[in-house]
Amino acid sequence: MNLGQPSIDHVRIFLAVVDAGSFHGAAKRLGRAISAISYGVAQLEAQLALALFEREGSRRPQLTAAGHALLASARTVAGDMDALLAKARDHHQGLEAELTLAIDVMYPPAVLAALLKDFTQAYPTVDLRLQVEALGGVTALVLDGRADLGVAGPVASDLPELERAMIGATELVPVVAPLHALARIDPIPPGLVRQHLQLVLSDRSPLTEGKEFSVLGTRTWRLADLGAKHALLREGIGWGNMPLHAVEADLASGKLVRLDLPEAPSVDYRFHALWRRDCPPGPARQWVRQALQDRLRPAQTSIRAEP
């Protein structure tokens, strides 16, 4: 059987009748004459060679078995068309079709999650891609054009291709498992920490090659994953610096102990927003950049209020 090609207008009329419960209600909802609604449904039925409504014996149109079977597909078609039109309008308005963010692994995940939730409401048609990297990995993604906006730590290089703006900081604290030798020494004398294994976050980016950040130990293990570093610290394998927001629960429960080191009891890990100078900013990227700055500072204030 050769079927016709229904128009999206006829599909919307069909859905309006279903949702309004009557041809008259659909006419009011769409601002059409009742005759236009009846014609649209009849045309759709003719194109599909199916009766979609039972009209006899009832004052209100009832879906047939075929109408029930096609209802979900009709809603999908209408929804896809709405999304297509929304993206077309956004394109004419200069809104990005997609946005790739590269975020430093130290950035507080709860702050990021709340920000991205609000982003989906502010820009529902923008496809978001998120990559979480350590140290120079963020800068490399932005520099290569694989990310539209980055949030990098203090190792971000001053490269002529990139613009940068300070957006806040998080506190790094030295921690160790309670059974570790350093946890049982109070006070810790200067230089003693250098004799113990330090777990250090690293990355594979050439931008950080030969650079060190808060490395005090003469013997180190290099890890590219913050979660792995966290797990090894809890097992008592060495000591290391961790973002306070990531270990607050462990400090409260006693699974980790904060070290009061004379060399560096804590350190601010400063974040910068990075973007290419030759990439003109769109409204979605500008919104994220501002939100990253606005959200981190209040959160940091609450973190610093902890004892």
C-alpha positions as CSV (number, residue, x, y, z in Angstrom):
1,M,0.0,0.0,0.0
2,N,1.3,3.4,-1.0
3,L,0.9,5.9,1.9
4,G,1.0,9.6,1.6
5,Q,3.3,12.1,3.4
6,P,1.4,13.7,6.3
7,S,2.3,17.4,7.0
8,I,3.5,18.5,10.4
9,D,0.5,20.8,10.6
10,H,-1.9,17.8,10.3
11,V,0.1,16.0,13.0
12,R,-0.3,19.0,15.3
13,I,-4.0,19.1,14.7
14,F,-4.3,15.4,15.6
15,L,-2.4,16.0,18.9
16,A,-4.5,19.1,19.7
17,V,-7.7,17.1,19.3
18,V,-6.4,14.4,21.6
19,D,-5.2,16.9,24.2
20,A,-8.2,19.1,24.1
21,G,-10.7,16.1,24.0
22,S,-12.8,17.6,21.2
23,F,-12.6,19.2,17.8
24,H,-14.1,22.4,19.3
25,G,-11.4,22.5,22.0
26,A,-8.6,21.9,19.4
27,A,-10.0,24.8,17.3
28,K,-9.8,27.2,20.3
29,R,-6.4,26.0,21.2
30,L,-5.0,26.5,17.7
31,G,-7.0,29.5,16.8
32,R,-8.6,27.7,13.8
33,A,-12.1,27.1,12.6
34,I,-13.7,23.8,13.6
35,S,-14.0,23.0,9.9
36,A,-10.2,23.4,9.5
37,I,-9.6,21.0,12.4
38,S,-12.0,18.4,10.9
39,Y,-10.3,18.8,7.5
40,G,-6.8,18.4,9.0
41,V,-7.8,15.2,10.8
42,A,-9.5,13.8,7.7
43,Q,-6.4,14.6,5.6
44,L,-4.1,12.8,8.1
45,E,-6.4,9.8,8.1
46,A,-6.4,9.7,4.3
47,Q,-2.6,10.0,4.1
48,L,-2.2,7.2,6.6
49,A,-5.1,5.1,5.3
50,L,-6.3,4.7,8.9
51,A,-9.2,5.9,11.1
52,L,-7.7,7.7,14.1
53,F,-11.0,8.6,15.9
54,E,-14.3,6.9,16.6
55,R,-16.8,9.6,15.8
56,E,-20.1,7.6,15.9
57,G,-22.1,7.1,19.1
58,S,-20.1,9.6,21.1
59,R,-20.2,13.4,21.5
60,R,-16.4,13.3,22.1
61,P,-14.0,11.8,19.6
62,Q,-12.4,8.6,20.9
63,L,-9.1,7.3,19.7
64,T,-9.2,4.1,17.7
65,A,-6.7,1.3,18.3
66,A,-4.7,2.7,15.4
67,G,-4.9,6.2,16.9
68,H,-3.6,4.9,20.2
69,A,-0.8,3.1,18.4
70,L,0.4,6.2,16.5
71,L,0.0,8.7,19.3
72,A,3.5,8.3,20.8
73,S,5.1,8.6,17.4
74,A,3.1,11.7,16.6
75,R,4.3,13.3,19.8
76,T,7.9,12.4,18.9
77,V,7.6,13.9,15.4
78,A,6.1,17.1,16.8
79,G,8.7,17.4,19.5
80,D,11.6,16.9,17.0
81,M,10.1,19.6,14.8
82,D,9.9,21.9,17.8
83,A,13.6,21.2,18.6
84,L,14.6,21.8,15.0
85,L,12.8,25.2,14.8
86,A,14.3,26.2,18.2
87,K,17.8,25.5,17.0
88,A,17.2,27.4,13.8
89,R,16.0,30.4,15.8
90,D,19.0,30.2,18.1
91,H,21.3,30.0,15.1
92,H,19.9,33.3,13.7
93,Q,20.3,34.9,17.1
94,G,24.0,33.8,17.3
95,L,23.6,31.1,20.0
96,E,26.0,28.2,19.8
97,A,24.7,24.9,18.7
98,E,27.0,23.1,21.1
99,L,29.5,24.0,23.8
100,T,32.5,22.0,25.0
101,L,33.8,22.7,28.5
102,A,37.1,21.5,29.9
103,I,37.1,21.7,33.7
104,D,40.0,21.2,36.1
105,V,39.5,18.1,38.3
106,M,40.0,20.3,41.4
107,Y,36.9,22.4,40.6
108,P,34.2,21.6,43.2
109,P,31.8,19.1,41.6
110,A,28.8,20.2,43.6
111,V,29.2,23.8,42.4
112,L,29.7,22.6,38.8
113,A,26.6,20.3,38.9
114,A,24.4,23.1,40.1
115,L,25.7,25.4,37.5
116,L,25.1,22.9,34.7
117,K,21.6,22.2,35.9
118,D,20.8,26.0,35.6
119,F,22.6,26.0,32.2
120,T,20.2,23.4,30.8
121,Q,17.3,25.6,31.8
122,A,18.8,28.8,30.4
123,Y,20.0,27.2,27.1
124,P,18.0,24.0,26.5
125,T,18.9,23.8,22.8
126,V,22.7,23.9,23.3
127,D,24.4,20.5,23.3
128,L,26.9,20.5,26.1
129,R,30.1,18.4,26.2
130,L,32.1,18.2,29.4
131,Q,35.6,17.0,29.8
132,V,37.4,16.9,33.2
133,E,41.2,17.1,33.1
134,A,44.1,17.7,35.4
135,L,46.6,20.5,35.4
136,G,47.8,21.3,31.8
137,G,45.2,19.0,30.2
138,V,42.6,21.8,30.3
139,T,44.9,24.3,28.7
140,A,45.9,21.9,25.9
141,L,42.2,21.2,25.0
142,V,41.4,24.9,24.7
143,L,44.7,25.7,22.9
144,D,44.0,22.9,20.3
145,G,40.4,24.1,19.8
146,R,38.9,20.9,21.2
147,A,37.2,22.9,24.0
148,D,35.4,26.3,23.7
149,L,36.0,27.2,27.4
150,G,38.3,25.9,30.0
151,V,38.8,26.2,33.8
152,A,42.4,25.6,34.5
153,G,44.5,25.6,37.7
154,P,47.5,27.7,38.5
155,V,49.7,25.9,36.0
156,A,47.9,27.5,33.1
157,S,50.5,29.0,30.8
158,D,50.4,32.6,29.6
159,L,50.0,31.8,25.9
160,P,49.4,34.5,23.3
161,E,46.6,32.5,21.7
162,L,44.6,32.5,24.9
163,E,42.6,34.9,27.0
164,R,42.3,34.3,30.7
165,A,40.4,35.6,33.7
166,M,40.7,34.7,37.4
167,I,37.4,33.2,38.6
168,G,38.2,32.0,42.2
169,A,40.1,29.4,44.1
170,T,39.7,26.3,46.2
171,E,41.8,25.3,49.3
172,L,44.2,22.4,49.1
173,V,45.0,20.7,52.4
174,P,47.7,18.1,53.2
175,V,46.1,14.9,54.4
176,V,47.1,11.4,55.5
177,A,45.5,8.3,56.9
178,P,45.3,8.2,60.7
179,L,47.6,5.1,60.9
180,H,50.4,6.8,58.9
181,A,53.5,7.8,60.7
182,L,53.0,11.5,60.0
183,A,49.6,11.4,61.7
184,R,51.2,10.4,65.0
185,I,53.8,13.3,65.1
186,D,52.7,16.6,66.7
187,P,54.2,19.0,66.0
188,I,55.8,18.0,62.7
189,P,59.3,19.4,62.5
190,P,60.5,21.3,59.4
191,G,61.9,18.9,56.7
192,L,60.4,15.7,58.1
193,V,57.7,15.5,55.5
194,R,60.3,15.2,52.7
195,Q,61.3,11.8,54.1
196,H,57.8,10.4,53.4
197,L,56.2,9.3,50.1
198,Q,54.1,12.1,48.6
199,L,51.2,11.3,46.1
200,V,51.2,13.9,43.4
201,L,48.6,14.7,40.7
202,S,50.1,14.8,37.2
203,D,48.9,14.9,33.6
204,R,50.3,14.0,30.2
205,S,50.2,17.5,28.8
206,P,53.6,18.9,27.6
207,L,52.5,22.2,29.0
208,T,53.3,21.0,32.6
209,E,56.5,19.1,31.7
210,G,59.2,19.9,34.2
211,K,56.9,21.9,36.4
212,E,56.0,21.1,40.0
213,F,53.1,22.3,42.1
214,S,53.3,22.0,45.9
215,V,55.7,19.0,45.7
216,L,57.8,18.7,49.0
217,G,58.6,15.0,49.1
218,T,61.9,13.7,47.6
219,R,60.1,10.5,46.8
220,T,56.8,10.7,44.9
221,W,54.2,8.7,43.1
222,R,52.6,10.4,40.1
223,L,48.9,9.8,39.5
224,A,46.8,11.2,36.7
225,D,43.5,10.5,38.5
226,L,42.3,12.4,41.6
227,G,40.0,9.6,42.6
228,A,42.9,7.1,42.6
229,K,45.0,9.5,44.7
230,H,42.1,9.9,47.2
231,A,41.8,6.1,47.5
232,L,45.5,5.6,48.1
233,L,45.6,8.3,50.7
234,R,42.8,6.6,52.6
235,E,44.8,3.3,52.5
236,G,47.7,5.0,54.2
237,I,49.9,5.0,51.1
238,G,51.8,8.3,51.4
239,W,50.5,11.8,52.1
240,G,49.3,14.4,49.6
241,N,47.4,17.6,49.0
242,M,43.7,17.3,48.3
243,P,40.9,19.9,47.7
244,L,39.2,20.5,51.0
245,H,35.7,19.9,49.5
246,A,36.8,16.4,48.4
247,V,38.0,15.2,51.8
248,E,35.7,17.1,54.2
249,A,33.7,13.9,54.9
250,D,36.8,11.9,55.5
251,L,38.2,14.5,57.9
252,A,34.9,14.6,59.8
253,S,34.8,10.8,60.1
254,G,38.5,10.3,60.9
255,K,39.3,8.4,57.8
256,L,41.9,11.1,56.9
257,V,43.8,13.5,59.2
258,R,44.8,17.0,58.2
259,L,48.5,17.7,58.5
260,D,49.8,20.9,60.0
261,L,53.0,21.2,58.0
262,P,55.4,24.0,58.8
263,E,56.3,24.3,55.1
264,A,52.7,24.6,53.8
265,P,49.6,23.9,56.0
266,S,47.3,24.7,53.1
267,V,47.5,26.4,49.7
268,D,45.0,28.2,47.5
269,Y,44.5,26.5,44.1
270,R,43.5,29.3,41.8
271,F,41.3,28.8,38.8
272,H,41.3,30.8,35.6
273,A,38.8,30.7,32.8
274,L,40.5,30.2,29.4
275,W,39.3,30.7,25.8
276,R,40.9,31.3,22.5
277,R,41.3,34.9,21.3
278,D,40.3,34.0,17.8
279,C,37.0,32.3,18.9
280,P,34.3,35.0,19.2
281,P,32.2,34.4,22.4
282,G,28.6,33.3,22.1
283,P,25.9,33.9,24.7
284,A,26.1,30.4,26.1
285,R,29.8,30.6,26.6
286,Q,29.5,34.0,28.2
287,W,26.8,32.8,30.5
288,V,29.0,29.8,31.7
289,R,32.1,31.9,32.2
290,Q,30.2,34.4,34.4
291,A,28.4,31.7,36.3
292,L,31.7,29.9,37.0
293,Q,33.0,33.0,38.7
294,D,29.8,33.9,40.5
295,R,29.2,30.4,41.9
296,L,32.7,29.6,43.1
297,R,33.3,32.6,45.3
298,P,30.2,32.1,47.6
299,A,31.0,28.4,47.8
300,Q,34.6,29.2,48.7
301,T,33.5,31.5,51.5
302,S,31.5,28.6,53.1
303,I,34.5,26.2,52.7
304,R,36.8,28.6,54.4
305,A,34.4,29.0,57.3
306,E,35.1,25.4,58.3
307,P,37.5,24.9,61.2
